[in-house]
């Protein structure tokens, strides 16, 4: 199960990841036990019931779930344990890679939108932005807020997030999670991007036409597709517009590569689980995918 076909990672990378996650998992486990006991340990370390899945197996089963989107029952058969053991293991491990943030070539990890802007200004990186959608289960009928997941673009129930990348297509940040009905620009505003545009005026950004409103806040630093020419344009105006649009689109194509990098993990192609877990799963996959991209 440690093969890259199951985990999406090389064995060397997997070893580094396991070593990195061991300390926070142990601290998380001791915290749960301390809360359950409501005090200090009463028996010697190592006493009590043994885990059916040791820590390394818990990481492997979580990676196999994220990479291949296998059901918990199928994974339970592979590891010869009960299905609820797999569900519990995935629930314990999933928050750990999600909290790591996205890797960069210089070794820093970016966890917040402010981190991305600070990194871009320090390294002279031109950011590329775009939103992406993942189809999710339709909410129960006759429940309040049911239509909030309906995407006006895809006409499906979706979960949206925003991806930022550099010119090499490396994912630098994945966030602004929201239900499918919310517009991409509105989601970034709720993340405080307007304040960051003021704090980091030197950072350049390329966005699609859905962010024209933000471009008005910093027209010299935000590049968006040019507006269509007015009524009755000449052939020269039409050709100029098309040339500028294609040039701007070619600059943004690298963020599409970053989105595709995360969606090679099958769990993000179409999500069948509980919607409240999806944001954490996206963050975990983005963290792992950014590790691979940063090594290129």
N, C-alpha and C positions, 0 to 999 in steps of 0.2 A: 504493500500500500504506500510505500514511500516513493514509488516511481513517479516521475513527472506527469505521466498520463493521468494519475489520480489527483495529484496535489497541484499541478501547474507550476511547480518550482523544481529546480535542480536539487540534487541531494545536498550539495554544498550550501546552497541558499536555505534549504530546509533546516539544516543543522544550525545555521546562524539564527534563523527565526525562532527555533525551539529554545535556544539559549537565551534569546532576548525576552521571550514571553514567560520563561520559567519563574523569574523573580516576581513579576506582578501577579501571576496566577497563584503562587504560593501565598503572597500577601493577601490576595482576595479570599483564598480558602481559609486562612487563619482568621481573617476578619469575620467570616460567616460563622466559623466554629466558636469564636469568642462571643459573638452575639447570641448564638444558640445556648451556650453554657451560662451566659450572663456572668462571666468571670474568667479567671485564669484556668489553665489546663490542670486537671486533677489526676491525670495518669501520665505515665512516661510517654515521650514521643514515640510514635510507631504503634502504640497500643490501639485496640479497637478494630473495627471491620476494615478489611482491605478494599481498595477501589477495584471494581471490575475492569475499568479502563484506566490505565496509568496515564500520566500527563502526556507522554509522547503520542499514545494512541488517541487521546482526546484531540490533540492538534491535527493528527492525520484524518480523523473522521470529520472534523470541521472543514478542513481543506477539500476533502473529497466531496462533501456536500456543496461547498461553494463552487467548485470547479465543474462538477458534473450534474448538480441538481438531482442527485439520487434521493429517493425517499428515505425517511428514517428507518422504515422497516427493512429496506434493502441493505442499508449500512449495518443494521443490527445483525443481519445474517452473515455479512462479510466478517464482522468482528466477533461473532458468536456471543452476543449479549442480547439483553432485552431492548425493545424499541425505546422504552422510556429512559433507559440509560444513555442511549445515543442522543435523545432530545435534551436531556440534562447536560450532557457533555458539550453539545453545540452551544447551548445557552450560556455556559460558563466561559468558553473560549472565544466566542464571537466578539464580545466587547474589547478584547485585548488588541487585536490588529486594528480594529476601528479607531482606537484611541491613539494609534501611532502617528497618524498623519501621512502625508505624501512625501516620498523621498526626493532629493535633488542631487545633481551630480557632485555638488560640493560637500555632501554629507549631511546637510541640515534637513530637518523634517518640518513641513509646513502644516500646521493644524488649524489655523484660522485665516479668515480673509485678510486680516491685517498682516499676518506673517507673509502672505503671498505678495502683497504690495511692497513690504519692506525688502523682501528678497529680490523682487523685480527691479526696484530702484538701486539696490546695492550692486547687483550683477548686470544691470543694463539689459534686462530681458523685456522683450515686447510680449505682452500677454495676449492670448487668444481666448475668447469666451464663446460658449454656446450652451443651450439647454438641451436636455434629452429626456425622453419619456420611457417608462416601463409599464407595460400593461399589468394590471392587478385584478384581483377578484372584485366583482361587483358587490357593493354593500347590500345589506339586507333590505328588502322592500319596506316601504312605509316608515323608514327611519329618518330623523332630521339630519340634514346635511348630506343626504345621499348624492345629490347632484354635484357636490364639490369635487368629486373625482372624475367627472366627465370632461375630457379634453375637447376643446373647440376645434382643434386641428385634426386629431385622429378619430374623433367621435367614438372614443372608447374610455373605459375607466382606467386612468393611468396615475402613476406617481412620477413627479418631475423632480429634476435636480439640475444644477448648473455646474459645468466643468470649465476649469481654466487650465491652459497648457502653455508651453513655451514653443519656440519655432521648430523644435525637433519632435513635437507630438508627445512630450512627456506630460502626464497628468500631474499638475501642481496642487490642485485643490478641487474637491468635489463637495458641494454643499448646497445651501439654499433649498433644502428639501421642502416640498409642498405637494398638495393635492393637485390633480391635473387641471383644474379649472383656473388656477392662478397663472397670470402672465409671467413670462421670464423676467421682464424688467421690474415688475412689482416685487418679485421674489428677491432680486438683488437689492432693491431699496430697503426691504425689511432687514437685510443683513448689514445695513449701514454703509453701503458703497458710496453714497453721496458725501459722507464725511471723509472717507478715505480718498476720494478724488481731490479733496482740498488739502489733505495732509501729505499726499504723495503726488504733486502736480507733474513730476517729471516722468512718471510711468506711462508708457504708451500702450494702447489696447486696440485690438481689432475685434469687432462684433458684427453680427448680422443686422438686418433691417428691423428686427424686433426691439433693438436698443436705441432707436433714433432719439428718444426722449433723453437718455443719458448723454448722448453725443452733444446735446445742446448745453450741458453743464460744463463740458471741457472739449470744445470743438477742435482744439489744436492737438489733443492727445488721444481722442477716441475716433477711430476710423470706422465708418459704417458705409454700406453701399450707397452710391449717389442716388438721389431721388429721380424718378422718371421725368423725362422732359415733358413740357406742357403740351397742350393740344396742337395738333398739326406740326410736329417736329420735322425739321429737314433731315435729309439722309445723313448729313454730316453729324448732326446732333444725336441721331439715333446710334450711329456707329461709335461716336465718342462715349456715349452712355454705356453701351455694351462693352466696350474695351475697359472702361473704368470698373464696371461691375465685375467682369471676369478677373481683373487684376486683384481686386479686393477679395474676391472669393478664393483665389489661389493662395492668398496670404492666410486665410482662415482654415484652409483644409487640414492643417496639422491638428486643430482641436477635434476634428472629426476622427482623426487617427487615435487621439487620446480616448475618445468615447468608445471607439471600436476595441481598443485595448482592454477596457473593463468589460465589455460585453462578450468577449470570448469566454468569459466565465458564465456558464450556462444559467446559473441562478438569476442572472440579470436580463436574460432574453425575454422571459415572461415569468412573473413571480406568482406562485400559487399559495404561498403561506400567509401568515398574518401580516396585514399591512403595517402594523405598528413596529414590526421588526425590520422592515425593508430599508429604512434610512441607515440603520446600523450595519446592515449587510453591504450596502453600497459603499459606505466608508471603509469597511474591512477589505472589500475587493479592490477599491481604489488604492489603498495602502499597499497591498500585495502587488498590484499591477505596476505601481510607480517604482517599486523596488526593481522590477525587471527592466523597466524603461531607463532608470537612472544608471544601470550597469552597462547600457549600450555605448 
